[in-house]
Amino acid sequence: MTTLNEMIEIIKAENPTLQVGDDEQGYTQLSAADYETQIAEWADARLTKETKAAAIIQAAADKAALLAKLGITADEAKLLPS
């Protein structure tokens, strides 16, 4: 899994500069502090998403392992009473 610092470096490589604004009023480049803050927020969000995806994959693998241990299929497990 990617660390926070690794994720920050990836995002910085993808976005060497950041600007705010629109076509009508023009764009302004973020200050160094604002740039760092925005990159850190994006890195946190990506890591959260990555962690959730890993948890879903792990849960599916755990379920498959349990079903294999019990010797039943997922469809058979659905027939079991709750």
C-alpha positions in Angstrom: 0.0 0.0 0.0 1.1 3.5 -0.8 2.3 5.7 2.1 1.2 9.3 2.5 4.5 10.7 1.4 4.6 8.5 -1.7 1.1 9.6 -2.6 2.0 13.2 -2.1 5.0 12.7 -4.5 2.8 11.0 -7.1 0.2 13.9 -7.0 3.0 16.5 -7.2 4.4 14.8 -10.2 0.9 14.8 -11.8 0.3 18.5 -10.8 3.5 20.5 -10.7 1.4 23.7 -10.3 -2.2 24.4 -9.3 -4.4 27.3 -10.4 -7.8 28.5 -9.3 -10.2 30.6 -11.2 -12.2 30.4 -14.4 -12.0 31.5 -18.0 -14.1 34.7 -17.4 -12.1 36.1 -14.4 -8.8 34.5 -15.2 -6.6 32.1 -13.2 -4.3 32.6 -10.3 -1.6 30.2 -9.3 -1.8 28.9 -5.7 0.7 30.0 -3.2 3.3 27.5 -2.0 1.4 27.0 1.3 -2.0 26.6 -0.4 -0.4 24.2 -3.0 1.0 22.0 -0.2 -2.4 22.0 1.6 -4.3 21.1 -1.5 -1.9 18.3 -2.4 -2.0 16.9 1.2 -5.9 16.9 1.1 -5.9 15.1 -2.3 -3.3 12.5 -0.9 -5.5 11.9 2.1 -8.6 11.4 -0.1 -6.7 9.0 -2.4 -5.4 7.0 0.5 -8.8 6.7 2.1 -10.2 5.5 -1.2 -7.3 3.0 -1.6 -7.8 1.7 1.9 -11.6 1.2 1.4 -10.9 -0.7 -1.8 -8.4 -2.9 -0.1 -10.8 -3.6 2.7 -13.5 -4.7 0.2 -11.1 -7.0 -1.6 -9.9 -8.5 1.7 -13.5 -9.1 2.8 -14.3 -10.9 -0.4 -11.1 -13.0 -0.1 -12.0 -13.8 3.6 -15.5 -14.8 2.6 -14.2 -17.0 -0.2 -11.8 -18.7 2.1 -14.5 -19.3 4.7 -16.8 -20.8 2.1 -14.0 -23.0 0.8 -13.3 -24.2 4.4 -17.0 -25.0 4.9 -17.1 -26.7 1.5 -20.0 -24.7 0.1 -20.5 -22.2 -2.7 -21.7 -18.6 -2.3 -25.1 -19.6 -3.7 -25.4 -22.4 -1.1 -24.5 -19.9 1.6 -27.3 -17.7 0.5 -29.8 -20.5 1.3 -28.6 -20.7 4.9 -31.0 -19.1 7.5 -29.8 -15.9 9.0 
